[in-house]
């Protein structure tokens, strides 16, 4: 029988595989970071080793590396991008799509990457997500500078919990009031369900998705600047999602993790001459690209005396398709399609 239990956190988190080049950021630090607007990517840009970028971008340039050399994980599920209006082929964007109310903490590796985080050249962001409440249903609503967010969490029976969030931007109203010729809008969702099968087995289901749209504000075309922007910017639609399941089996001195996930991204752009879609011959640009990846990973971590041993394997199936129609007046037309499977 215990009379008292005292729990004290360490001043610094020490990770066996990466004793250096690791920073852990909590939810409170992200929310209080000046100028980050509750955006984890903005908060990370102030850390050592991260290069400064334009204020309206979330690109992470670690020690001079490219933005497509970063890897993101949500409780072990790999996510190709964590930003809205993502730059295709990279990992940057103007607005993050992970609700900070979902985050418990983030391990940021700028070097000494764990072996199980493959294909990493610049950095790893390992997000630890919160679990839903076990006692009752709770709700959090946050009004930010550019969006409205709502988070709901609670129990599902005795052994399962859930937490889910949805965000919608109102940037289009702000841009319209300012007389800008383009109107961006984004939505995103994030959910996590965790089920404890018994004392040694548990499974989690995680999902992240976004829908981004840029439409033209054709009414504001009075100045030369507005006419110029309306003349070359296409209307864009981009959506992406990642869904995955994580199963863990615990033993006395080891545990096994199984991760299966799927992610997809579609990016499309459409442009008509003089923004007149009534005539088919006015079409200047019709671009659609889609990336789909299915992933499976198994890991086993064991303690053998003073040694920690981790081994595993991974399988990945990826398909990339694109169709492009681009007509440049007085120059010519490009009509192209491709499909690649790896």
FENUR-V868345 format. One record per residue. N is the residue number from 0. RES is the residue in one letter. NEAR is the number of other C-alpha atoms within 12 Angstrom. D_CENTER is the distance of its C-alpha to the mean C-alpha in Angstrom with 1 decimal. Layout:
N_RES_NEAR_D_CENTER, N_RES_NEAR_D_CENTER
This chain:
0_X_4_46.0, 1_X_5_43.7, 2_X_5_44.8, 3_X_6_41.8, 4_X_7_38.3, 5_X_7_36.9, 6_X_6_33.2, 7_X_7_32.2, 8_X_8_28.9, 9_X_7_29.0, 10_X_7_28.8, 11_X_13_26.4, 12_X_20_24.2, 13_X_16_25.6, 14_X_19_23.9, 15_X_18_26.5, 16_X_20_24.8, 17_X_20_23.5, 18_X_17_26.1, 19_X_20_25.1, 20_X_27_22.0, 21_X_30_20.0, 22_X_31_19.0, 23_X_32_17.9, 24_X_31_16.7, 25_X_29_17.3, 26_X_27_16.3, 27_X_21_19.5, 28_X_25_19.0, 29_X_32_15.7, 30_X_28_17.5, 31_X_18_20.6, 32_X_23_19.4, 33_X_17_21.4, 34_X_19_19.7, 35_X_27_16.1, 36_X_28_16.2, 37_X_35_14.2, 38_X_39_11.2, 39_X_45_10.2, 40_X_46_9.8, 41_X_40_13.2, 42_X_34_14.7, 43_X_41_14.0, 44_X_30_15.8, 45_X_26_19.0, 46_X_26_19.1, 47_X_20_21.7, 48_X_23_20.9, 49_X_31_18.2, 50_X_24_19.8, 51_X_23_20.1, 52_X_22_18.6, 53_X_15_19.3, 54_X_18_18.8, 55_X_19_16.9, 56_X_26_14.2, 57_X_37_11.3, 58_X_39_12.2, 59_X_45_12.7, 60_X_34_16.1, 61_X_33_17.4, 62_X_23_21.2, 63_X_20_21.5, 64_X_21_19.1, 65_X_22_17.1, 66_X_33_13.5, 67_X_29_13.0, 68_X_28_14.4, 69_X_40_11.5, 70_X_38_10.0, 71_X_36_7.3, 72_X_37_8.7, 73_X_40_8.8, 74_X_40_12.6, 75_X_37_13.2, 76_X_40_11.0, 77_X_42_9.4, 78_X_38_6.0, 79_X_42_6.8, 80_X_42_4.2, 81_X_46_1.8, 82_X_41_5.3, 83_X_44_8.0, 84_X_38_11.0, 85_X_36_9.4, 86_X_24_12.3, 87_X_27_13.2, 88_X_21_13.9, 89_X_23_12.0, 90_X_33_8.6, 91_X_33_9.8, 92_X_30_10.0, 93_X_30_12.1, 94_X_41_10.0, 95_X_41_6.9, 96_X_43_5.7, 97_X_43_6.1, 98_X_47_9.9, 99_X_43_11.7, 100_X_38_14.4, 101_X_43_12.5, 102_X_36_12.3, 103_X_27_15.6, 104_X_27_15.0, 105_X_34_13.0, 106_X_37_14.9, 107_X_41_14.5, 108_X_38_16.5, 109_X_37_18.0, 110_X_29_20.6, 111_X_24_22.4, 112_X_29_19.5, 113_X_30_20.1, 114_X_21_21.7, 115_X_29_19.5, 116_X_32_16.4, 117_X_24_17.7, 118_X_19_17.1, 119_X_28_16.2, 120_X_24_18.1, 121_X_32_16.7, 122_X_38_14.5, 123_X_42_12.6, 124_X_41_10.3, 125_X_35_11.3, 126_X_33_10.2, 127_X_28_13.2, 128_X_36_12.9, 129_X_35_16.0, 130_X_32_18.5, 131_X_33_20.3, 132_X_26_23.7, 133_X_22_26.7, 134_X_17_29.4, 135_X_17_28.6, 136_X_19_26.0, 137_X_21_24.4, 138_X_21_22.6, 139_X_22_20.8, 140_X_20_20.6, 141_X_24_19.3, 142_X_18_20.3, 143_X_21_18.5, 144_X_18_19.6, 145_X_26_17.6, 146_X_30_16.5, 147_X_24_17.8, 148_X_32_16.0, 149_X_29_17.7, 150_X_33_17.2, 151_X_32_19.6, 152_X_31_20.5, 153_X_28_23.6, 154_X_25_25.6, 155_X_22_26.2, 156_X_17_29.7, 157_X_17_30.7, 158_X_23_28.3, 159_X_26_24.9, 160_X_31_22.5, 161_X_37_19.5, 162_X_38_17.0, 163_X_39_15.2, 164_X_37_13.9, 165_X_33_13.9, 166_X_37_13.6, 167_X_31_15.6, 168_X_32_16.4, 169_X_22_20.0, 170_X_27_19.6, 171_X_26_21.8, 172_X_19_24.7, 173_X_19_24.5, 174_X_22_24.4, 175_X_22_27.3, 176_X_16_29.3, 177_X_15_29.0, 178_X_23_30.3, 179_X_28_27.4, 180_X_34_27.6, 181_X_35_24.0, 182_X_33_22.1, 183_X_33_18.2, 184_X_35_16.8, 185_X_37_13.4, 186_X_37_12.7, 187_X_38_10.0, 188_X_34_10.7, 189_X_38_9.9, 190_X_39_12.8, 191_X_40_14.4, 192_X_36_18.0, 193_X_35_20.1, 194_X_29_23.6, 195_X_26_26.1, 196_X_17_28.5, 197_X_14_31.0, 198_X_14_31.3, 199_X_19_30.1, 200_X_21_27.5, 201_X_25_24.3, 202_X_31_21.5, 203_X_37_18.1, 204_X_36_16.1, 205_X_41_12.4, 206_X_37_10.5, 207_X_44_7.3, 208_X_38_8.1, 209_X_39_8.9, 210_X_32_12.2, 211_X_38_13.2, 212_X_31_16.9, 213_X_30_19.1, 214_X_29_22.8, 215_X_34_25.9, 216_X_29_28.1, 217_X_24_31.4, 218_X_19_33.6, 219_X_23_32.9, 220_X_22_34.7, 221_X_16_37.6, 222_X_14_36.9, 223_X_12_36.7, 224_X_16_33.2, 225_X_22_32.0, 226_X_23_33.9, 227_X_18_32.4, 228_X_25_28.8, 229_X_31_29.6, 230_X_24_31.4, 231_X_23_28.6, 232_X_27_25.2, 233_X_31_24.3, 234_X_33_22.7, 235_X_30_19.1, 236_X_31_17.1, 237_X_36_13.6, 238_X_36_11.9, 239_X_38_9.4, 240_X_36_9.0, 241_X_37_8.8, 242_X_35_11.8, 243_X_35_13.6, 244_X_32_16.6, 245_X_35_17.6, 246_X_33_21.4, 247_X_30_23.2, 248_X_25_26.9, 249_X_22_28.6, 250_X_16_32.0, 251_X_13_34.3, 252_X_18_33.1, 253_X_22_30.1, 254_X_25_27.2, 255_X_28_25.5, 256_X_34_21.9, 257_X_32_21.1, 258_X_36_17.6, 259_X_31_17.2, 260_X_38_14.2, 261_X_33_13.6, 262_X_34_10.9, 263_X_33_12.0, 264_X_39_11.5, 265_X_33_14.5, 266_X_35_15.5, 267_X_32_19.0, 268_X_29_21.4, 269_X_31_24.9, 270_X_32_27.7, 271_X_29_31.4, 272_X_24_34.3, 273_X_23_35.1, 274_X_29_32.3, 275_X_19_34.9, 276_X_17_33.6, 277_X_11_37.1, 278_X_12_38.3, 279_X_14_36.6, 280_X_19_38.0, 281_X_20_36.0, 282_X_26_32.7, 283_X_34_31.5, 284_X_32_27.9, 285_X_30_26.3, 286_X_29_23.2, 287_X_29_20.9, 288_X_31_18.6, 289_X_31_16.8, 290_X_32_15.0, 291_X_31_15.2, 292_X_30_14.9, 293_X_27_16.5, 294_X_31_16.5, 295_X_27_18.9, 296_X_29_19.5, 297_X_28_22.3, 298_X_27_23.0, 299_X_25_26.1, 300_X_25_26.6, 301_X_21_30.2, 302_X_16_32.4, 303_X_12_35.6, 304_X_9_37.7, 305_X_9_36.2, 306_X_13_33.8, 307_X_17_30.3, 308_X_22_29.7, 309_X_23_26.5, 310_X_20_26.6, 311_X_22_24.9, 312_X_20_24.0, 313_X_22_21.2, 314_X_19_21.4, 315_X_21_19.1, 316_X_20_20.0, 317_X_22_18.3, 318_X_23_19.6, 319_X_25_19.2, 320_X_25_21.4, 321_X_25_22.2, 322_X_22_25.1, 323_X_25_26.2, 324_X_24_29.2, 325_X_27_30.0, 326_X_23_33.4, 327_X_19_34.6, 328_X_15_37.9, 329_X_7_40.9, 330_X_9_38.8, 331_X_11_37.8, 332_X_17_35.2, 333_X_17_32.5, 334_X_18_31.8, 335_X_18_29.6, 336_X_18_27.7, 337_X_16_26.3, 338_X_17_24.8, 339_X_16_23.8, 340_X_15_23.3, 341_X_15_22.7
